[in-house]
Amino acid sequence: MSAFYCARAFSPPERFRPAAKPGENIYTLMRSSVQTKPGENIYTLMLSYQTRSKRETSRREREAHKPGSTLLMRNPDVTKAPFTKSEQLLELDDHDFTMRPGFGGAAIPVGVDVQLESLDTISEVDMDFTITLYLRHYWKDERLSFPSNTNQSMTFDGRLVKKIWVPDTFFVHSKRSFIHDTTTENVMLRVYPDGKVLYSLRVTVTAMCNMDLSHFPLDTQTCSLEIESYAYTDDDLMLYWKRGNKSLQTDEKISLSQFLIQEFHTTTKLAFYSSTGWYNRLYINFTLRRHIFFFLLQTYFPATLMVMLSWVSFWIDRRAVPARVPLGITTVLTMSTIITGVNASMPRVSYIKAVDIYLWVSFVFVFLSVIEYAAVNYLSTVQERKIQSSRQLPCSCGMTHPGQMMMMSSSYSDMDMMTTGNYGMSELNGDKQEQFLVNLVLDNEQGTQRPAVTSKSSLLIDTHAIDTHAIDKYSRVIFPGAYSLFNIIYWSIYLQ
């Protein structure tokens, strides 16, 4: 039995051991592979076999290191070498990471800093903005401490995050948000030997921004991105900016086509919920001022030109109806199109915006220019009809003496106009009717002096006689002056 154990202890490696045939045991194999001499026993045979195996191994190693050797040596498999797993080093199985660090004690402080990557879009219609940022958390969890002689940290990806405790921060008033996952999930976890943890992730957030558009497009908007813990109140978790206002880092290349970024700053406040309590809330505030040049080209200049174009009708003759009417209608329709286009890209707010005031006042000026021509045309038509009716007066019938004409005028001054007309027409009949009313309107081209008339008809004509040409003359000054005054007041108020 002792010989059998010795044979197993000194058995050669498998790669140098001859192949055993069925029915052969260790003794038969030894005796067949090694020639024995007289007097040698099994122990001597096994020792000699072990010596030969070592010599053979040494010879093969020397041949493998020779230049040009075709014998290849197998390298050790490093994947089968013993090593320590991260879970074993951090002792993840020995702790309950569903509980926050220091549970039952003081609130755990969690520092936060943010690096803005881009400010993508700002929508007035949806009242929101989209921003991409790197959100980093700093805290200390002694359960994750590990021994290290070099004090080097260990960095992990998002797979380890699911096995430990991390702050449950979220974005208040966010509509959509997601963590980038190309090519892998953009999450980084760095653990230091003393248990300090850095947790970083790359996030894109679309959050709500309550905009006041009463000064649009001459407005300045202030939007906020709010960060808060979802489950832990200020008794369990204290969120704070790690380096104060320097905790917010921005890229100098961040720019917007429609806004000028004036300022970024951070604040901290407490938020109260009636059913859960008080929570720490971090604010990222940024102030944006809108670029006005785009709206000057697309809205203000076209509206101003339409108003000025409507003034051209004041220099066109009042009898040129086909010229003045289409001009007024065209300017009115163009202003309506501009107003519709501006409101189509704006939210349906219940208050008046600055651009609405300018456009509607311009529309009123264009509309008044059309009304002005309508008034001129109407008054001119009425005046011409009165003149034509006044020219249909009776002849003097031989009364060439001025005294007779004055007597006739005074005699009819006490009579009603309609009565006089009926009287004159009732006495005469036939093709040659003559009217007995005195001609009160004399032709200026004949150079005759207008006689003094005291009849009711003459007073009626003189009282309502309006110079329609003067209306156009006054409009050429009043309309531009009033519109210029409006522009001075408008821009002085909204450019402050």
HURA-V693250 format. One record per helix or strand of 3 or more residues. SS is the DSSP state (alpha for helix, beta for strand). FROM is the first residue (numbers start at 1). TO is the last residue. If there is no record, write none. Layout:
BEGIN
[[SS	FROM	TO] [SS	FROM	TO]]
END
This chain:
BEGIN
[[alpha	2	9] [alpha	14	16] [alpha	26	33] [alpha	42	64] [alpha	78	80] [alpha	86	90] [alpha	92	94] [beta	108	123] [beta	128	140] [alpha	142	144] [beta	154	156] [alpha	158	161] [beta	169	172] [beta	174	179] [beta	187	191] [beta	196	208] [beta	220	229] [beta	237	241] [alpha	244	247] [beta	248	250] [beta	259	273] [beta	277	290] [alpha	293	315] [alpha	321	344] [alpha	354	391] [alpha	402	413] [alpha	417	427] [alpha	444	446] [alpha	456	463] [alpha	468	494]]
END
